[in-house]
């Protein structure tokens, strides 16, 4: 299933690319992409793992880009 998020607080496209690479490494995510221009993060994961994966993503974001916040759309 695809899950979409609004992503706030990214400073630049390089930061978005770095964060995207980190999120792609999270176990259970088959695909992840961040659009710096539209401030959106889209991930692909199994529905039953969604909440666990969102928690993992929040931890990765806090580690890589601590000022960034996400909210599910």
C-alpha positions as CSV (number, residue, x, y, z in Angstrom):
1,X,0.0,0.0,0.0
2,X,1.1,3.6,-0.6
3,X,1.2,6.0,2.3
4,X,1.5,9.7,1.7
5,X,2.9,12.3,4.1
6,X,3.3,16.1,4.1
7,X,6.9,16.8,5.1
8,X,7.8,20.1,6.7
9,X,11.1,21.7,7.6
10,X,13.4,20.5,4.8
11,X,16.0,23.1,4.1
12,X,17.1,22.0,0.6
13,X,16.9,19.4,-2.1
14,X,20.2,17.8,-0.9
15,X,18.6,17.3,2.6
16,X,15.6,15.7,0.9
17,X,17.8,13.3,-1.1
18,X,19.8,12.4,2.0
19,X,16.6,11.8,4.0
20,X,15.1,9.8,1.2
21,X,18.1,7.5,1.1
22,X,17.9,6.9,4.8
23,X,14.2,6.1,4.7
24,X,14.7,3.7,1.8
25,X,16.9,1.6,4.1
26,X,14.1,1.1,6.7
27,X,13.1,-2.5,6.8
28,X,9.6,-3.1,5.5
29,X,9.6,-0.2,3.0
30,X,9.7,-1.4,-0.6
31,X,9.8,2.1,-2.0
32,X,10.2,5.7,-0.7
33,X,10.4,9.0,-2.5
34,X,10.5,12.6,-1.3
35,X,9.6,15.6,-3.4
36,X,11.3,18.7,-2.0
37,X,9.1,21.0,-4.2
38,X,5.7,19.6,-3.2
39,X,6.9,18.7,0.4
40,X,5.6,15.2,0.1
41,X,6.9,11.8,1.2
42,X,5.4,8.7,-0.4
43,X,6.3,5.2,0.9
44,X,5.2,1.7,-0.2
45,X,4.8,-0.9,2.5
46,X,2.6,-3.8,3.7
47,X,-0.6,-2.5,5.3
48,X,-0.2,-4.6,8.4
49,X,3.2,-3.1,9.1
50,X,2.2,0.5,8.5
51,X,2.2,1.8,12.1
52,X,5.5,0.1,12.9
53,X,7.1,1.5,9.8
54,X,5.8,5.1,10.5
55,X,7.4,4.9,14.0
56,X,10.7,3.8,12.3
57,X,10.5,6.6,9.8
58,X,10.0,9.2,12.6
59,X,13.1,7.9,14.3
60,X,15.2,8.0,11.1
61,X,14.0,11.6,10.5
62,X,14.9,12.6,14.0
63,X,18.4,11.2,13.5
64,X,19.0,12.5,10.0
65,X,17.1,15.8,9.9
66,X,15.9,16.6,13.4
67,X,13.9,19.8,12.4
68,X,11.7,17.9,9.9
69,X,8.2,16.8,10.8
70,X,5.8,14.6,8.9
71,X,2.0,14.2,9.0
72,X,0.0,11.6,7.2
73,X,-2.3,12.8,4.4
